[in-house]
């Protein structure tokens, strides 16, 4: 965990530990609060507003008739 926090790539850590694949190393790695905060800080708000699906009245009438 300390190596990951120091910025060492996980593939290097996997090789150093003798893991066959970096996927194996992921089983042993857990994010701490600092790393979670850094991930959240990289997120940006989408520039386009999200739209909810609104079915047409005809579709609703059909569904209600079932």
N, CA, C and O atoms as a printed pandas DataFrame, in Angstrom:
     atom_number atom_name residue_name chain_id  residue_number  x_coord  y_coord  z_coord
0              1         N          UNK        A               1    0.820   -1.181    0.000
1              2        CA          UNK        A               1    0.000    0.000    0.000
2              3         C          UNK        A               1    0.868    1.251    0.000
3              4         O          UNK        A               1    0.543    2.232   -0.669
4              5         N          UNK        A               2    1.965    1.225    0.741
5              6        CA          UNK        A               2    2.847    2.391    0.805
6              7         C          UNK        A               2    3.485    2.673   -0.554
7              8         O          UNK        A               2    3.669    3.831   -0.929
8              9         N          UNK        A               3    3.821    1.616   -1.286
9             10        CA          UNK        A               3    4.394    1.812   -2.615
10            11         C          UNK        A               3    3.388    2.473   -3.543
11            12         O          UNK        A               3    3.734    3.382   -4.297
12            13         N          UNK        A               4    2.147    2.017   -3.487
13            14        CA          UNK        A               4    1.091    2.589   -4.324
14            15         C          UNK        A               4    0.867    4.060   -3.970
15            16         O          UNK        A               4    0.711    4.895   -4.861
16            17         N          UNK        A               5    0.850    4.375   -2.689
17            18        CA          UNK        A               5    0.677    5.755   -2.244
18            19         C          UNK        A               5    1.850    6.629   -2.666
19            20         O          UNK        A               5    1.695    7.834   -2.863
20            21         N          UNK        A               6    3.020    6.021   -2.804
21            22        CA          UNK        A               6    4.204    6.774   -3.211
22            23         C          UNK        A               6    4.242    6.988   -4.718
23            24         O          UNK        A               6    5.147    7.647   -5.231
24            25         N          UNK        A               7    3.257    6.430   -5.433
25            26        CA          UNK        A               7    3.181    6.652   -6.871
26            27         C          UNK        A               7    3.780    5.553   -7.719
27            28         O          UNK        A               7    3.901    5.704   -8.934
28            29         N          UNK        A               8    4.162    4.434   -7.089
29            30        CA          UNK        A               8    4.703    3.314   -7.852
30            31         C          UNK        A               8    3.551    2.638   -8.595
31            32         O          UNK        A               8    2.516    2.335   -8.001
32            33         N          UNK        A               9    3.734    2.404   -9.892
33            34        CA          UNK        A               9    2.695    1.774  -10.709
34            35         C          UNK        A               9    2.394    0.371  -10.195
35            36         O          UNK        A               9    3.287   -0.352   -9.751
36            37         N          UNK        A              10    1.121    0.005  -10.266
37            38        CA          UNK        A              10    0.698   -1.293   -9.714
38            39         C          UNK        A              10    1.308   -2.476  -10.469
39            40         O          UNK        A              10    1.483   -3.553   -9.900
40            41         N          UNK        A              11    1.633   -2.274  -11.759
41            42        CA          UNK        A              11    2.271   -3.368  -12.501
42            43         C          UNK        A              11    3.678   -3.626  -11.975
43            44         O          UNK        A              11    4.132   -4.770  -11.943
44            45         N          UNK        A              12    4.365   -2.572  -11.566
45            46        CA          UNK        A              12    5.702   -2.737  -10.979
46            47         C          UNK        A              12    5.598   -3.458   -9.639
47            48         O          UNK        A              12    6.407   -4.333   -9.330
48            49         N          UNK        A              13    4.602   -3.085   -8.853
49            50        CA          UNK        A              13    4.393   -3.734   -7.554
50            51         C          UNK        A              13    4.073   -5.217   -7.764
51            52         O          UNK        A              13    4.584   -6.073   -7.042
52            53         N          UNK        A              14    3.230   -5.517   -8.750
53            54        CA          UNK        A              14    2.863   -6.907   -9.035
54            55         C          UNK        A              14    4.093   -7.716   -9.414
55            56         O          UNK        A              14    4.273   -8.836   -8.936
56            57         N          UNK        A              15    4.937   -7.160  -10.265
57            58        CA          UNK        A              15    6.162   -7.868  -10.661
58            59         C          UNK        A              15    7.101   -8.059   -9.473
59            60         O          UNK        A              15    7.700   -9.122   -9.316
60            61         N          UNK        A              16    7.226   -7.037   -8.644
61            62        CA          UNK        A              16    8.114   -7.111   -7.492
62            63         C          UNK        A              16    7.653   -8.181   -6.508
63            64         O          UNK        A              16    8.471   -8.866   -5.895
64            65         N          UNK        A              17    6.329   -8.319   -6.360
65            66        CA          UNK        A              17    5.775   -9.323   -5.449
66            67         C          UNK        A              17    5.735  -10.721   -6.065
67            68         O          UNK        A              17    5.455  -11.703   -5.378
68            69         N          UNK        A              18    6.018  -10.801   -7.369
69            70        CA          UNK        A              18    6.016  -12.101   -8.035
70            71         C          UNK        A              18    4.633  -12.543   -8.476
71            72         O          UNK        A              18    4.409  -13.728   -8.721
72            73         N          UNK        A              19    3.703  -11.603   -8.578
73            74        CA          UNK        A              19    2.368  -11.957   -9.031
74            75         C          UNK        A              19    2.374  -12.163  -10.539
75            76         O          UNK        A              19    3.091  -11.482  -11.273
76            77         N          UNK        A              20    1.573  -13.100  -10.980
77            78        CA          UNK        A              20    1.493  -13.408  -12.409
78            79         C          UNK        A              20    0.841  -12.265  -13.184
79            80         O          UNK        A              20    1.149  -12.039  -14.354
80            81         N          UNK        A              21   -0.057  -11.552  -12.519
81            82        CA          UNK        A              21   -0.823  -10.509  -13.185
82            83         C          UNK        A              21   -1.107   -9.372  -12.194
83            84         O          UNK        A              21   -1.241   -9.613  -10.995
84            85         N          UNK        A              22   -1.198   -8.141  -12.694
85            86        CA          UNK        A              22   -1.588   -7.038  -11.809
86            87         C          UNK        A              22   -2.985   -7.246  -11.210
87            88         O          UNK        A              22   -3.296   -6.693  -10.155
88            89         N          UNK        A              23   -3.818   -8.034  -11.877
89            90        CA          UNK        A              23   -5.156   -8.318  -11.342
90            91         C          UNK        A              23   -5.059   -9.020   -9.990
91            92         O          UNK        A              23   -5.889   -8.797   -9.108
92            93         N          UNK        A              24   -4.052   -9.861   -9.830
93            94        CA          UNK        A              24   -3.843  -10.546   -8.557
94            95         C          UNK        A              24   -3.515   -9.531   -7.464
95            96         O          UNK        A              24   -3.981   -9.656   -6.332
96            97         N          UNK        A              25   -2.721   -8.539   -7.805
97            98        CA          UNK        A              25   -2.315   -7.519   -6.844
98            99         C          UNK        A              25   -3.515   -6.705   -6.389
99           100         O          UNK        A              25   -3.575   -6.280   -5.235
100          101         N          UNK        A              26   -4.478   -6.484   -7.293
101          102        CA          UNK        A              26   -5.664   -5.699   -6.946
102          103         C          UNK        A              26   -6.447   -6.332   -5.795
103          104         O          UNK        A              26   -7.138   -5.619   -5.067
104          105         N          UNK        A              27   -6.358   -7.629   -5.616
105          106        CA          UNK        A              27   -7.073   -8.288   -4.523
106          107         C          UNK        A              27   -6.551   -7.836   -3.157
107          108         O          UNK        A              27   -7.267   -7.901   -2.158
108          109         N          UNK        A              28   -5.307   -7.382   -3.127
109          110        CA          UNK        A              28   -4.678   -7.023   -1.862
110          111         C          UNK        A              28   -4.636   -5.528   -1.605
111          112         O          UNK        A              28   -4.228   -5.090   -0.530
112          113         N          UNK        A              29   -5.054   -4.749   -2.583
113          114        CA          UNK        A              29   -4.958   -3.300   -2.475
114          115         C          UNK        A              29   -6.317   -2.720   -2.109
115          116         O          UNK        A              29   -7.338   -3.072   -2.701
116          117         N          UNK        A              30   -6.316   -1.844   -1.141
117          118        CA          UNK        A              30   -7.523   -1.129   -0.760
118          119         C          UNK        A              30   -7.195    0.354   -0.739
119          120         O          UNK        A              30   -6.116    0.758   -0.307
120          121         N          UNK        A              31   -8.125    1.150   -1.204
121          122        CA          UNK        A              31   -7.920    2.598   -1.184
122          123         C          UNK        A              31   -8.065    3.129    0.232
123          124         O          UNK        A              31   -8.951    2.711    0.977
124          125         N          UNK        A              32   -7.189    4.051    0.594
125          126        CA          UNK        A              32   -7.382    4.736    1.861
126          127         C          UNK        A              32   -8.164    6.020    1.593
127          128         O          UNK        A              32   -8.439    6.339    0.436
128          129         N          UNK        A              33   -8.518    6.747    2.619
129          130        CA          UNK        A              33   -9.345    7.947    2.450
130          131         C          UNK        A              33   -8.671    9.000    1.582
131          132         O          UNK        A              33   -9.340    9.683    0.807
132          133         N          UNK        A              34   -7.363    9.139    1.702
133          134        CA          UNK        A              34   -6.640   10.123    0.898
134          135         C          UNK        A              34   -6.756    9.784   -0.589
135          136         O          UNK        A              34   -7.017   10.660   -1.413
136          137         N          UNK        A              35   -6.561    8.523   -0.921
137          138        CA          UNK        A              35   -6.636    8.108   -2.322
138          139         C          UNK        A              35   -8.060    8.250   -2.852
139          140         O          UNK        A              35   -8.252    8.623   -4.010
140          141         N          UNK        A              36   -9.059    7.956   -2.022
141          142        CA          UNK        A              36  -10.445    8.130   -2.443
142          143         C          UNK        A              36  -10.732    9.599   -2.729
143          144         O          UNK        A              36  -11.393    9.919   -3.717
144          145         N          UNK        A              37  -10.238   10.502   -1.871
145          146        CA          UNK        A              37  -10.447   11.936   -2.063
146          147         C          UNK        A              37   -9.795   12.393   -3.362
147          148         O          UNK        A              37  -10.383   13.183   -4.101
148          149         N          UNK        A              38   -8.589   11.910   -3.650
149          150        CA          UNK        A              38   -7.902   12.285   -4.887
150          151         C          UNK        A              38   -8.686   11.822   -6.113
151          152         O          UNK        A              38   -8.749   12.528   -7.120
152          153         N          UNK        A              39   -9.278   10.645   -6.024
153          154        CA          UNK        A              39  -10.108   10.143   -7.135
154          155         C          UNK        A              39  -11.328   11.028   -7.322
155          156         O          UNK        A              39  -11.658   11.393   -8.450
156          157         N          UNK        A              40  -12.002   11.376   -6.236
157          158        CA          UNK        A              40  -13.197   12.216   -6.328
158          159         C          UNK        A              40  -12.865   13.615   -6.836
159          160         O          UNK        A              40  -13.665   14.224   -7.546
160          161         N          UNK        A              41  -11.701   14.122   -6.479
161          162        CA          UNK        A              41  -11.299   15.454   -6.929
162          163         C          UNK        A              41  -11.080   15.511   -8.435
163          164         O          UNK        A              41  -11.161   16.586   -9.029
164          165         N          UNK        A              42  -10.806   14.378   -9.056
165          166        CA          UNK        A              42  -10.578   14.331  -10.503
166          167         C          UNK        A              42  -11.888   14.324  -11.298
167          168         O          UNK        A              42  -11.884   14.537  -12.511
168          169         N          UNK        A              43  -12.994   14.079  -10.615
169          170        CA          UNK        A              43  -14.278   14.046  -11.305
170          171         C          UNK        A              43  -14.722   15.454  -11.667
171          172         O          UNK        A              43  -14.459   16.416  -10.946
172          173         N          UNK        A              44  -15.398   15.549  -12.796
173          174        CA          UNK        A              44  -15.964   16.830  -13.198
174          175         C          UNK        A              44  -17.457   16.643  -13.457
175          176         O          UNK        A              44  -17.916   15.545  -13.772
176          177         N          UNK        A              45  -18.187   17.715  -13.319
177          178        CA          UNK        A              45  -19.614   17.681  -13.577
178          179         C          UNK        A              45  -19.838   17.628  -15.085
179          180         O          UNK        A              45  -19.220   18.394  -15.825
180          181         N          UNK        A              46  -20.711   16.737  -15.553
181          182        CA          UNK        A              46  -20.979   16.684  -16.997
182          183         C          UNK        A              46  -21.509   18.028  -17.491
183          184         O          UNK        A              46  -22.267   18.701  -16.794
184          185         N          UNK        A              47  -21.100   18.410  -18.702
185          186        CA          UNK        A              47  -21.527   19.696  -19.257
186          187         C          UNK        A              47  -22.937   19.639  -19.821
187          188         O          UNK        A              47  -23.590   20.672  -19.967
188          189         N          UNK        A              48  -23.404   18.457  -20.133
189          190        CA          UNK        A              48  -24.765   18.332  -20.649
190          191         C          UNK        A              48  -25.675   17.833  -19.540
191          192         O          UNK        A              48  -25.309   16.917  -18.804
192          193         N          UNK        A              49  -26.847   18.420  -19.411
193          194        CA          UNK        A              49  -27.767   17.956  -18.364
194          195         C          UNK        A              49  -28.289   16.559  -18.694
195          196         O          UNK        A              49  -28.509   16.222  -19.858
196          197         N          UNK        A              50  -28.478   15.771  -17.672
197          198        CA          UNK        A              50  -29.024   14.439  -17.891
198          199         C          UNK        A              50  -30.518   14.548  -18.147
199          200         O          UNK        A              50  -31.209   15.389  -17.572
200          201         N          UNK        A              51  -30.991   13.688  -19.013
201          202        CA          UNK        A              51  -32.405   13.719  -19.360
202          203         C          UNK        A              51  -33.047   12.407  -18.930
203          204         O          UNK        A              51  -32.503   11.327  -19.157
204          205         N          UNK        A              52  -34.193   12.521  -18.317
205          206        CA          UNK        A              52  -34.940   11.335  -17.925
206          207         C          UNK        A              52  -35.835   10.909  -19.083
207          208         O          UNK        A              52  -36.343   11.742  -19.834
208          209         N          UNK        A              53  -36.017    9.611  -19.214
209          210        CA          UNK        A              53  -36.893    9.096  -20.263
210          211         C          UNK        A              53  -38.338    9.407  -19.908
211          212         O          UNK        A              53  -38.779    9.175  -18.782
212          213         N          UNK        A              54  -39.050    9.921  -20.858
213          214        CA          UNK        A              54  -40.475   10.205  -20.686
214          215         C          UNK        A              54  -41.222    9.532  -21.832
215          216         O          UNK        A              54  -41.123    9.966  -22.979
216          217         N          UNK        A              55  -41.962    8.481  -21.525
217          218        CA          UNK        A              55  -42.683    7.792  -22.599
218          219         C          UNK        A              55  -43.811    8.665  -23.148
219          220         O          UNK        A              55  -44.361    9.518  -22.451
220          221         N          UNK        A              56  -44.134    8.428  -24.405
221          222        CA          UNK        A              56  -45.232    9.165  -25.034
222          223         C          UNK        A              56  -46.556    8.738  -24.397
223          224         O          UNK        A              56  -46.675    7.639  -23.855
224          225         N          UNK        A              57  -47.546    9.629  -24.473
225          226        CA          UNK        A              57  -48.869    9.325  -23.914
226          227         C          UNK        A              57  -49.436    8.040  -24.497
227          228         O          UNK        A              57  -50.073    7.258  -23.791
228          229         N          UNK        A              58  -49.204    7.824  -25.776
229          230        CA          UNK        A              58  -49.697    6.610  -26.439
230          231         C          UNK        A              58  -49.111    5.359  -25.779
231          232         O          UNK        A              58  -49.814    4.370  -25.576
232          233         N          UNK        A              59  -47.837    5.410  -25.453
233          234        CA          UNK        A              59  -47.180    4.276  -24.802
234          235         C          UNK        A              59  -47.767    4.048  -23.417
235          236         O          UNK        A              59  -48.019    2.905  -23.037
236          237         N          UNK        A              60  -47.987    5.104  -22.665
237          238        CA          UNK        A              60  -48.567    4.975  -21.330
238          239         C          UNK        A              60  -49.976    4.393  -21.391
239          240         O          UNK        A              60  -50.332    3.537  -20.581
240          241         N          UNK        A              61  -50.775    4.856  -22.347
241          242        CA          UNK        A              61  -52.131    4.316  -22.480
242          243         C          UNK        A              61  -52.081    2.828  -22.793
243          244         O          UNK        A              61  -52.876    2.049  -22.267
244          245         N          UNK        A              62  -51.149    2.439  -23.647
245          246        CA          UNK        A              62  -51.020    1.029  -23.985
246          247         C          UNK        A              62  -50.639    0.214  -22.740
247          248         O          UNK        A              62  -51.223   -0.839  -22.485
248          249         N          UNK        A              63  -49.682    0.693  -21.982
249          250        CA          UNK        A              63  -49.247   -0.038  -20.784
250          251         C          UNK        A              63  -50.342   -0.126  -19.742
251          252         O          UNK        A              63  -50.481   -1.150  -19.073
252          253         N          UNK        A              64  -51.121    0.933  -19.593
253          254        CA          UNK        A              64  -52.207    0.913  -18.622
254          255         C          UNK        A              64  -53.338   -0.016  -19.053
255          256         O          UNK        A              64  -54.102   -0.494  -18.214
256          257         N          UNK        A              65  -53.447   -0.270  -20.340
257          258        CA          UNK        A              65  -54.503   -1.150  -20.825
258          259         C          UNK        A              65  -54.179   -2.627  -20.624
259          260         O          UNK        A              65  -55.050   -3.483  -20.775
260          261         N          UNK        A              66  -52.961   -2.914  -20.294
261          262        CA          UNK        A              66  -52.557   -4.337  -20.114
262          263         C          UNK        A              66  -53.122   -4.949  -18.859
263          264         O          UNK        A              66  -52.874   -6.121  -18.577
